[in-house]
Amino acid sequence: MASDLTNFLPEDRLRSIRRAYLFRLGAVLAGCLAILVVLHGVLLLPSYLFLADKATAERSRIDDLSASLASSGGADVASRLAGVRGEAGTLLSYASSTAASDLLAAVLAAPHTGITLSALSYASAPAKLVITGSAATREALRAYDASLAALPYVSGADLPLSAYAQDTDIPFVITLTGALTP
């Protein structure tokens, strides 16, 4: 029955009522939006004041540090810079040196029949490779020492004479020196 209601107002009057309603609704929404913006602005004011105070304090701290740096002559900075340059030089020397894995692969490629390797130790600052192991016989140890000394990037293969004291199962330590860049 609700759909059977009769509206006696003319069409022009209905449009003006709808227009007035929408205008009032828009005015209320604009007023609420304005109140919301003002309220947020008021609530942001303490945060703004806090951050402005903090920025001022940091600026004064920077000014104090600049003044103390100027009065000290920057000696501390110069010493720290020299330390950093030294460390950078060390890192550059490591970058230009050969990789230990390449050197170990080249040394392991040398014939070592009758030789059992137990440890390999590499130091790059003075290029040095220490090989520890045991040999089945003196001849196998002598042949291994000669093959290591014959490598083109090895200037010396130091094997103590005391290693030849035993006939079999000879423990040894060979120190390779030189460029060690295969």
C-alpha positions in Angstrom: 0.0 0.0 0.0 2.9 2.3 0.5 3.5 2.4 -3.2 0.0 3.7 -3.7 0.7 7.0 -2.1 -0.2 10.0 -4.1 2.1 13.0 -4.2 0.2 16.2 -5.0 3.2 18.4 -5.3 4.1 19.5 -8.8 7.4 18.3 -10.3 9.1 21.7 -10.0 8.4 21.9 -6.3 9.8 18.3 -5.8 13.0 19.2 -7.6 13.5 22.4 -5.5 12.9 20.4 -2.3 15.5 17.8 -3.4 17.9 20.6 -4.4 17.5 22.3 -1.0 18.0 19.0 0.8 21.2 18.2 -1.1 22.4 21.8 -0.5 21.8 21.4 3.3 23.5 18.0 3.3 26.5 19.4 1.4 26.7 22.3 3.9 26.7 20.0 6.9 29.3 17.7 5.3 31.6 20.7 4.5 31.2 22.0 8.1 32.1 18.6 9.5 35.1 18.4 7.2 36.2 21.9 8.3 35.9 20.9 12.0 37.9 17.7 11.3 40.7 19.6 9.6 40.9 22.2 12.4 40.9 19.5 15.0 43.8 17.6 13.3 45.7 20.8 12.9 45.3 21.5 16.6 46.4 18.0 17.5 49.5 18.2 15.2 50.7 21.4 16.8 52.5 19.8 19.8 54.3 17.4 17.4 55.4 20.3 15.2 56.7 22.3 18.2 58.6 19.3 19.5 60.3 18.6 16.2 61.1 22.3 15.7 62.7 22.4 19.2 64.7 19.2 18.4 65.9 20.6 15.0 67.1 23.8 16.8 69.0 21.6 19.4 70.6 19.6 16.6 71.7 22.7 14.8 73.3 24.1 17.9 75.0 20.7 18.4 76.4 20.8 14.9 77.6 24.4 15.5 79.4 23.2 18.7 81.0 20.2 16.9 82.1 22.4 14.0 83.7 24.9 16.5 85.5 22.1 18.4 86.7 20.6 15.2 88.0 23.9 14.0 89.8 24.5 17.3 91.4 21.1 17.4 92.7 21.5 13.9 91.2 18.3 12.7 94.1 16.2 14.1 91.7 13.4 15.1 90.1 13.3 11.7 93.6 13.2 10.0 94.7 10.3 12.1 91.5 8.4 11.4 91.8 9.1 7.7 95.4 7.8 7.7 94.1 4.6 9.4 91.4 4.2 6.8 93.9 4.7 4.0 96.1 2.0 5.5 93.2 -0.5 5.7 92.2 0.4 2.1 95.8 -0.4 0.9 95.6 -3.7 2.7 92.3 -4.5 1.0 93.6 -3.5 -2.4 96.6 -5.8 -1.9 94.3 -8.7 -1.1 92.2 -7.9 -4.2 95.3 -8.0 -6.4 96.7 -11.2 -5.0 95.9 -14.5 -6.4 93.1 -16.5 -5.0 94.2 -19.2 -2.6 91.9 -21.8 -4.3 93.7 -21.3 -7.6 97.1 -21.8 -5.9 95.9 -24.9 -4.0 94.5 -26.4 -7.2 97.8 -25.9 -9.0 99.8 -27.4 -6.2 97.4 -30.4 -5.9 97.8 -30.9 -9.7 101.5 -31.6 -9.1 102.2 -35.4 -9.2 102.2 -36.8 -5.7 102.4 -40.6 -5.9 103.1 -42.1 -2.5 102.4 -38.8 -0.8 99.5 -38.3 1.6 98.7 -34.6 2.3 97.2 -33.7 5.6 97.3 -29.9 5.7 97.8 -26.9 3.5 98.3 -23.4 5.0 98.5 -20.3 2.8 99.7 -16.8 3.9 99.4 -14.0 1.3 101.3 -11.1 2.9 104.7 -12.7 2.4 103.5 -15.3 -0.2 104.0 -18.6 1.5 102.3 -22.0 1.3 103.1 -24.7 4.0 102.3 -28.3 2.9 102.1 -30.9 5.6 101.8 -34.7 5.0 103.5 -38.0 5.0 105.5 -39.9 2.3 105.6 -43.6 1.8 109.3 -43.6 0.9 112.2 -41.3 0.6 112.1 -41.5 -3.2 108.5 -40.4 -3.2 109.2 -37.5 -1.0 112.3 -36.4 -3.1 110.2 -36.6 -6.3 107.4 -34.6 -4.8 109.8 -31.9 -3.5 111.4 -31.7 -6.9 108.1 -31.4 -8.7 107.0 -28.6 -6.4 110.4 -26.8 -6.8 110.0 -27.1 -10.6 106.7 -25.1 -10.7 107.3 -21.8 -12.5 105.7 -19.6 -9.8 107.6 -21.2 -6.9 111.1 -19.8 -6.1 111.8 -22.1 -3.3 110.5 -25.4 -1.9 112.1 -25.8 1.5 112.2 -29.3 3.0 114.3 -29.9 6.1 116.9 -32.6 5.8 115.7 -34.2 8.9 112.7 -35.4 6.9 114.9 -37.9 5.2 115.9 -39.6 8.6 113.3 -42.3 8.3 113.0 -44.9 5.5 109.2 -45.2 5.3 106.1 -43.3 6.6 108.0 -40.1 6.6 106.2 -37.0 8.1 107.2 -33.8 6.3 106.6 -30.1 6.1 107.4 -28.3 2.8 107.3 -24.5 2.7 106.8 -23.0 -0.8 107.9 -19.4 -1.3 107.9 -17.1 -4.4 105.3 -15.3 -6.4 102.7 -18.2 -6.0 100.6 -16.9 -8.8 99.6 -19.8 -11.0 
